[in-house]
Amino acid sequence: MVNVLLAGAVAMICALFGTPLFIRFLVRRGYGQFIRDDGPTSHHTKRGTPTMGGAVIIVATVVGYLLSHLLLILLDVTGILEVTHSRFSLSAILVLFLITGLGFIGFLDDYTKISKQRSLGLTSVEKLTGQTVVAIVFALAALLLRGDSTRSPASTAISFVRDTSFDLAFAGPVLGVILFIAWANVLIAGASNGVNLTDGLDGLATGASIMVFAAYSVIGIWQYNQNCQLAPGPNCYDVRDALDLAVVACSVAGACFGFLWWNASPAKIFMGDTGSLALGGGLAGLAITTRTELLLAVLGGLFVMITLSVIIQVASFKLTRKRVFRMAPLQHHFELLGWAEVTIVIRFWLIAGICVAVGLGLFYGEWVANL
C-alpha cells in the first residue's frame, strides 16, 4: 500500500514541477498547437499553445513507478521503515511498454502537425498501423510470457470483473492466441482513440483519466488482498501482479494530477496525441492485466459516450446526409449550444465520476454476491 501511494506522490511532484519546464522548452522552439478551422471559434485563441505535454505524463509515470520501488528498497535496507517492497513485475512493465509505445505514436503525430504547420498529423493508416504493431507486441508478451511465475499477465478468457466462462481458445490454443490478439487490438484502439476524442477541452480528458486510473488503483489493491495466491478460496482473484498494477495505475493518476494543474482552463499546455494515446493504452493494458476488460466500458463511460457521439454523427451523415449533433465529438456540440467551456468540463467530470462509481460498485457487488 505504501508503494502505491509513494508512486502516485512521486509522479505528481514530477509532473507538477516538470510541466512548466517543458512548457518553456516548447515555447522557445515554437512547438504550438494548430486548431481546426471548422471548430468552435472560441478555440482559435488557443492556437499556438504548447502541445505534446503527454510526454511529461509518460516520464512522470515511469519515474514514479521506478522511484517508488527503489525508495522502498532503500527504506527497508536502512531500517528507517519496516515495509514490504515488491519487485518489478512483468505485468507492470508490459503496461508501461504499452503506455510509452502508444505515446511514441502520438508524439510522431504531434510532431508531424508542428513540423508541417497543419492541424492534421499522421494519416489514419499510419496511426492505426503504429497502434496495431504496439498492441500485437503487448498482446503476445502478455499472453505467452510467464517470467518466474506459472501464470501469464493476460488470459484468453473474456473478462468482466474477473474471467468469464467464454474463452477465446475454445477451438485450441493457436486460434485462442490469434483471437486474443484481435481482441486486445480492439480494446487498445478503442480506449486510446476514446481518450483522444475526449481531449478537446482544457482539462477534460486529464481529469476524467485521473478518476479511472484511481479506480484501477483501488481494484489492484483489492485484488491483491483477495488474491488466490495469498487468500485462496472460491471468491479469490487469479490476477498476477495485482499490487504492482495498482502502483502503475496510481503513478499515472498522480502524473495526470500534476499535469492538470497546468492543463486546467485556461490551459498552459495540451497533452496532445502523445498523452491521449498513452493514457488510453494504459487503461486498456490495466483492463487486460487485471482481468476487467468489459468493466472498462463502465469505468470509462465518458470516453465511450463521446466515442459513440462520433460514430453516430458519421453514420447518420453517411446514411441520411443529416447530422444528429451540431458538431462531434459531443463536447463541441454543447459548445455550439452556448455552454461555457468550464461548465462542460465540470459537468462531464461529474459524468465520469458517476461512471467510475458505478463501475466500482459492480466490481465490489460481484464479490459480495459470491460470498
Disulfide bonds with the S-S distance in Angstrom:
Cys228-Cys236 1.95
